[in-house]
């Protein structure tokens, strides 16, 4: 195996390891943006789910179009404990798209020379 290929294999392996392991430790608490948009409101549990009372930016928020997608909330189908698998799928998708773009660009620049 050449040095270049060995580097890329190691890069993908380490990236997948980090995505699969570190994502299990990700916090489910609101991040800074969520906290800022909720400032001035209180989240109240109702029979229909959570409801915001008070005055805050989040009261005007709408559900995202992809909120019901398989990888919404960094999980598989909203199931707890699947963050690592969702992280691995995300990394594979990102690396696949990046590799495809670089391959097209390399072919394009190769045909000009």
N, C-alpha and C positions, 0 to 999 in steps of 0.2 A: 504494500500500500504506500503510495507516495505521501510526502509530508503534507501537501495541500489537502489531499483527500482525508488523511488522518485528522487534520485540524477540523474539517467540517463535520466529520463523524463525531468527534469529541464535543464540538460546539453544540450539535443537535442533541446529543445525549445529556449534556449538562443542562441545557435549556429545558428539556423535558423533565429532568429530575427536579430542577428548581420549580417548574410550573406544577408538577404533581405533588411535591412535598410541601413547599412553602404556602400554596393556596389553602391547605388545610388549617393553617394558622392565621388566616386572614380574619379580621374582626368583622362581626356582623353589626357592630354599632354604627350609627350614622357618621359619615365623614364630615369634613369641615363645611362643604357646600350644603349637605342636608341639614346640618346643625344651624347654619346661617339662615336658611330658608324657613326653618321651623321656629326661629326666634320670635316670641310674642304669641305663640300658640301652645295649646296643650293637646296631646293626643289622647282621645277618649275611646275606650272599647265599647262598641255597641253590638246589637244583635246582627247588624249588617256588616260588621267589620270595624275598622278604625275610622274615627271621625275627628277632624280638627276643630277646635273651638278657639276663639280669640282672633287676633289680627296678625297675619303673617303672609309672606309671599307664597308659601306652599299651598295656601287655600285655593289659589287660582291655577294650580298645576293640574294637568290632565294625565291620564294613563298613557304611556308610550305605546305606539302601534305594535311594537315587538315585545310587549310585556308578557305575552303568553307563549313566546318562542321557547324552544327546547333549552337554550342556554341563558335564559333571563335570570337576573340576580346571581350570575356566576355559579349556577348549579345546573344539574340535569333535571329538567321538569319541575324545579322548585323543591326537590328532595334534599334534606339535610345530609351532609357528609359526602356530597358528590362534587364539591368544589375542586378537588384535585383532578378528577376526570375532566371536568369542564375546562380547567386550566390547560391540560394536555391537549384537548381538542382545539382550544384557542391558539395555542402555540403551533400546532400542526397546520391549522388553517392559515395563520399569519406567515409561517415559513413557506408554505406552498404558494401563496400569492406572491410573496417576495421573490421566490425562486423563478416563478413564471415570468414576472416582470423583468428580472435580470436576464433570463434566457432570451426573451424577445429583444431586449436592448442589445445584448451581445451579438445576436444574429444580425440585427440591423446595422450595427457598427462594423461587423465583420464583412458584410456585403459591400460596404462603401470603400474598403481598402483594396 
